[in-house]
Amino acid sequence: MKGISLRWLGTLLRGLVNGEIKLYATSKGAAKPSGRSGKKVPKPGRRPLSEGAKRKKKEKAKAEKARQARRALPNPRDLFLFLVGKLDGMTLSQIARHFAVKRSLLGPLLGKLVKKGDLDALKGKYFLRRRVRLPEGQKAVDTKPQPVSPAAILAYLADNGPSTLAAMAKAMHEPSYHRLIRVANALKKSGQISTEGKVYRLSP
């Protein structure tokens, strides 16, 4: 027992009894784990995703959500049938609410239809411009020809310059220029167009 401190030996024995000190059997050359502050061994299972992988997964989920929202958009014919008979036009919010879709996705679709000439847009409202063959059994009131929208007259004058109602009606494939009179008078009253005899032009 020479060279061994009895005090140290007592401390060792008390630590073993109290559980404060643990003894480990180690192979040759292996690192001895600390009895009190050893490193935690990771649990078996999948490795955690890196920040880049997490970002890619989030972007993929977002893209899939956007694709599903686009698939929920109404087709053009459904839009045309909804706008039939809406003489005062419908706003983007009203149309989006009716079809339960996002305004941000519906807006570009309506813009394409306006560019193609299927719809007219004026002061935040959309009007049906093209003729639509209605389903069998549709109410007779909806089968009446759609009125000429103010946007159609303004667009025609902007593209073609001053013109008479007769010439405008012919270019728009309207059966009679009388269908343009009420709308043209409303535009004149609002100051958007002016007249010189029978010729209508955009106000300066």
Secondary structure, DSSP 4 states (H G I P E B T S, - for coil): -TT--HHHHHHHHHHHHHTSS------TTPPPPPTTTPPPPPPSSPPPPPHHHHHHHHHHHHHHHHHHHHHTSPPHHHHHHHHTT-TT-EEHHHHHHHHT--HHHHHHHHHHHHHHTSEEEETTEEEE-S--PPPTT--GGGGSPPPPPHHHHHHHHHHH-SEEHHHHHHHTT-S-THHHHHHHHHHHHTTSEEEETTEEEE--
